[in-house]
Amino acid sequence: MSAKKIREMSPAVKIAISFAMVIFVGSLLLSLPISNLDTSETTYFDNLFMAVSMVCVTGLFTIPVATSYTLFGQIVTILLVQIGGLGLMTLLATFVLKLGRKISFSDTLAVNEALNRSELSDFNHYLASILKYTLIIEGTGMFLLSFRFVPEFGWGKGLFTSLFLAVSSFCNAGFDNLGALSLQKYVHDPLVNIVIIALIVLGGIGFSVWFDVTHNIQSIVKKKVRSGWKRSYRLLKTHTRLAINMTVGLIFVGTLMFLLVEWSNPTSIGTYSVGEKILAAMFQTVTMRTAGFATIDYELVKPFTLLFFIFTMFIGGSPGGAAGGIKTTTFALIFLLIINEVKGQKYVNYANHSIPIELVRRAIVVVATFFGFLMAGVSILMLVENQPFIYLLFEAVSALATVGVSVNLTPELSPISHVVLMCLMFVGRIGPITILLGLNRNNKKTKDKLFAKTTILIG
């Protein structure tokens, strides 16, 4: 393929190809003898599934990382997760700019689209800040986790495990190198739980939110803002406030709902102390948003809890980060649209601002497209698997929302189902809308047409 054809590709196609390339290379690296333990019985199909899950920062697995891959294979895992979390085009663009070279306008658009960023200004500084903040946050997470894992595993393995979990948590991937039971061993460990929760939230709330919050904190420290923290919060961008409010609200509601339903369930958290119940409930709520870790066995929770988890996974995290799902702000726009429609208001408003109808339409399309891919995937799973519907739905949403939690079902599924899950993970990572834009080759020829108005009965 010539360089000219590559330059002429739409941003959506470039994003899809970049992820596909990393997946293919990753699957080859994971298939090397140096990547596999002598006792490992992995096939190329297993490694391909794992590569898709790693690059799409999902966390579903057909084989456990700890009992299948060597140190080299686990290093490849970290690299694939990190590339998947930040995006190959983001990393390449940053590298090229560091060399003092320029990137084309079309590539700039592609990177911006991959980051869910609409602004083109200050592009170089934005990319550099992403890498800087990523290294600082992951490094801090690794440092804190080392206080638990170094005493347990020794310096070498302890530091590597801390690094592995820090990168996986921040990128919302959900992979670990501890075994097949995720973090169930550490369900009562405050340090591990709180650090992982913080990393997941920071990685899933979006890069633009970091920068906006950081800018306001710096303004307070430098005494440029003299009205205190409350006024400083009001000075945050509307998107930032909405993302933060939705994140805090969903964590609070999810934690409360989990406690109400599972409080007395002896197979989940019924035998825990009050503090342990709250810690476990908060961890499951946060990880269900997009991360994929688990400190309890999801086969043992009540069916209503699984259904509620499916709802939270569907929402996911916030735009511009490593999170999946339809995104918190998309859900908020749909919710506000319904509320305003019930009130009979013409415009969708939030925080004394009116939201453009184009954004609301896009939110509706995102939800509809996401739901369409989900139903297609679940339908195929139902045709080829003899499993309870709630389990298959749980698995499909987990894949499409790039969450990665499972009711211990993924390894037992057929190859056809694994292909379905790989497709769902790929679509979920780069976005259903991005997929549709990439397929729409004639979008440049499309023109807006306005005909005579008509009326159609609905409802």
Secondary structure, 3 states (H helix, E strand, C coil): CCHHHHHHCCHHHHHHHHHHHHHHHHHHHHHCHHHECCCCCCCHHHHHHHHHHHHCCCCCCCCCCCCCECHHHHHHHHHHHHHHHHCHHHHHHHHHHHCCCCCCHHHHHHHHHHCCCCCCCCHHHHHHHHHHHHHHHHHHHHHHHHHHHHHHHCHHHHHHHHHHHHHHHHCCCCCCCCCCCCCHHHCCCHHHHHHHHHHHHHHHCCHHHHHHHHHHHHHHHCCCCCCHHHHHHHCCCHHHHHHHHHHHHHHHHHHHHHHHHHCCCCCCCCCCCHHHHHHHHHHHHHHHHHCCCCCCCHHHCCHHHHHHHHHHHHHCCCCCCCCCCCCHHHHHHHHHHHHHHHHCCCCCEECCEECCHHHHHHHHHHHHHHHHHHHHHHHHHHHHCCCCHHHHHHHHHHHHCCCCCCCCCHHHCCHHHHHHHHHHHHHHHHCHHHHHHHHCCCHHHCCCCCCCCCCCCCC
